[in-house]
Amino acid sequence: MSLRGGRGDLRDWIGRHLDPLEAHDPASVRPVRSDFDLGNAYGPDEVDAPLTPAAVLIALVERDKGLSVILTRRADTLRRHTGQIALPGGRRDPGETPWQTALRESHEEIGLDPDFVSVAGLSTPYRTGTGYLITPVVGFVRPGFTLTPNPEEVADIFETPFGFLMDPANVEEHERELPNGEKRRFYAYSHEDRFIWGATAGILRALYDRLYGAAVA
């Protein structure tokens, strides 16, 4: 379906390709996509290693010119992933659902009022090489909101056209050498002066596969 279709039709179409909230069972969630999709299988000590549950919000802002995705640049003072592009989100607190985590973290990180967000469903779980199991939560955001970055976590907030991120022609594959000498391949997007890569790009690529993959009707 074209991403420039009617707003209601587009919402329904995207929602039908997501896992419904009522079907979510935290005890049965398994990583389907990961940082190692393009190579480098997990080592023997990593396969059964416990994972830390987390969630991110894929916030689809309903602009007149089409959908856009809210992304952040992580603060330069953070210990991990300094300056990288990220979706708002973080570690789940005990007793939280993924969507509660995504909305709470989005409010804490960028000041997004949950009242502006209509959660549509869950995308493909994603395992990171740092031991997190991330549940992506897809939500539609109506305009009129204001955002304020938490300076301890976020250096910048911006929007990227959803159509650009859902165009396979814009998906790149890159390779970098890890500190241990291993080489890692990963997905990435280059838009204007932004380089979106790693888990963020992998999560967005997994959403594309849900919406447009061969197995999707």
CORRA-V607234 format. One record per residue. RES is the residue in three letters. SS is DSSP state (helix for helix, strand for strand, loop for the rest). PSI is psi in whole degrees, 0 to 359 (* if undefined). Layout:
BEGIN
((RES,SS,PSI) (RES,SS,PSI))
END
This chain:
BEGIN
((MET,loop,142) (SER,loop,140) (LEU,loop,1) (ARG,loop,15) (GLY,loop,181) (GLY,loop,143) (ARG,helix,313) (GLY,helix,317) (ASP,helix,320) (LEU,helix,317) (ARG,helix,311) (ASP,helix,318) (TRP,helix,314) (ILE,helix,316) (GLY,helix,325) (ARG,helix,340) (HIS,loop,4) (LEU,loop,162) (ASP,strand,129) (PRO,loop,149) (LEU,helix,320) (GLU,helix,343) (ALA,helix,358) (HIS,loop,128) (ASP,loop,104) (PRO,helix,335) (ALA,helix,342) (SER,helix,4) (VAL,loop,128) (ARG,loop,144) (PRO,loop,132) (VAL,loop,325) (ARG,strand,160) (SER,strand,174) (ASP,loop,347) (PHE,loop,19) (ASP,loop,330) (LEU,loop,14) (GLY,loop,181) (ASN,loop,79) (ALA,loop,158) (TYR,loop,145) (GLY,loop,167) (PRO,loop,331) (ASP,loop,348) (GLU,loop,338) (VAL,loop,313) (ASP,loop,14) (ALA,loop,141) (PRO,loop,142) (LEU,loop,146) (THR,strand,120) (PRO,strand,139) (ALA,strand,170) (ALA,strand,149) (VAL,strand,158) (LEU,strand,120) (ILE,strand,92) (ALA,strand,109) (LEU,strand,105) (VAL,strand,130) (GLU,strand,82) (ARG,strand,160) (ASP,loop,328) (LYS,loop,2) (GLY,strand,179) (LEU,strand,146) (SER,strand,159) (VAL,strand,131) (ILE,strand,125) (LEU,strand,161) (THR,strand,159) (ARG,strand,124) (ARG,strand,148) (ALA,loop,149) (ASP,loop,349) (THR,loop,355) (LEU,loop,152) (ARG,loop,328) (ARG,loop,146) (HIS,loop,38) (THR,loop,129) (GLY,loop,1) (GLN,loop,158) (ILE,strand,136) (ALA,strand,158) (LEU,loop,144) (PRO,loop,137) (GLY,strand,185) (GLY,strand,195) (ARG,strand,140) (ARG,loop,137) (ASP,loop,154) (PRO,loop,134) (GLY,loop,354) (GLU,loop,150) (THR,loop,163) (PRO,helix,320) (TRP,helix,328) (GLN,helix,319) (THR,helix,312) (ALA,helix,317) (LEU,helix,319) (ARG,helix,312) (GLU,helix,323) (SER,helix,323) (HIS,helix,319) (GLU,helix,322) (GLU,helix,317) (ILE,helix,2) (GLY,loop,21) (LEU,loop,118) (ASP,loop,122) (PRO,helix,337) (ASP,helix,342) (PHE,helix,356) (VAL,strand,131) (SER,strand,108) (VAL,strand,128) (ALA,strand,331) (GLY,strand,189) (LEU,strand,139) (SER,loop,192) (THR,loop,127) (PRO,loop,147) (TYR,strand,128) (ARG,strand,132) (THR,loop,159) (GLY,loop,347) (THR,loop,9) (GLY,loop,21) (TYR,strand,144) (LEU,strand,107) (ILE,strand,129) (THR,strand,114) (PRO,strand,128) (VAL,strand,122) (VAL,strand,127) (GLY,strand,145) (PHE,strand,134) (VAL,strand,121) (ARG,loop,143) (PRO,loop,163) (GLY,loop,350) (PHE,loop,162) (THR,loop,147) (LEU,loop,141) (THR,loop,113) (PRO,loop,140) (ASN,loop,112) (PRO,loop,340) (GLU,loop,341) (GLU,loop,329) (VAL,strand,128) (ALA,strand,332) (ASP,strand,152) (ILE,strand,137) (PHE,strand,169) (GLU,strand,143) (THR,strand,135) (PRO,strand,129) (PHE,helix,323) (GLY,helix,323) (PHE,helix,315) (LEU,helix,337) (MET,loop,9) (ASP,loop,114) (PRO,helix,339) (ALA,helix,341) (ASN,helix,358) (VAL,loop,127) (GLU,strand,159) (GLU,strand,129) (HIS,strand,167) (GLU,strand,136) (ARG,strand,155) (GLU,strand,129) (LEU,loop,163) (PRO,loop,332) (ASN,loop,5) (GLY,loop,346) (GLU,loop,153) (LYS,strand,137) (ARG,strand,132) (ARG,strand,146) (PHE,strand,159) (TYR,strand,154) (ALA,strand,158) (TYR,strand,139) (SER,strand,114) (HIS,strand,119) (GLU,loop,238) (ASP,loop,19) (ARG,strand,139) (PHE,strand,107) (ILE,strand,117) (TRP,strand,183) (GLY,helix,217) (ALA,helix,322) (THR,helix,312) (ALA,helix,322) (GLY,helix,321) (ILE,helix,318) (LEU,helix,322) (ARG,helix,322) (ALA,helix,324) (LEU,helix,319) (TYR,helix,315) (ASP,helix,325) (ARG,helix,318) (LEU,helix,323) (TYR,helix,359) (GLY,loop,165) (ALA,loop,332) (ALA,loop,358) (VAL,loop,131) (ALA,loop,*))
END
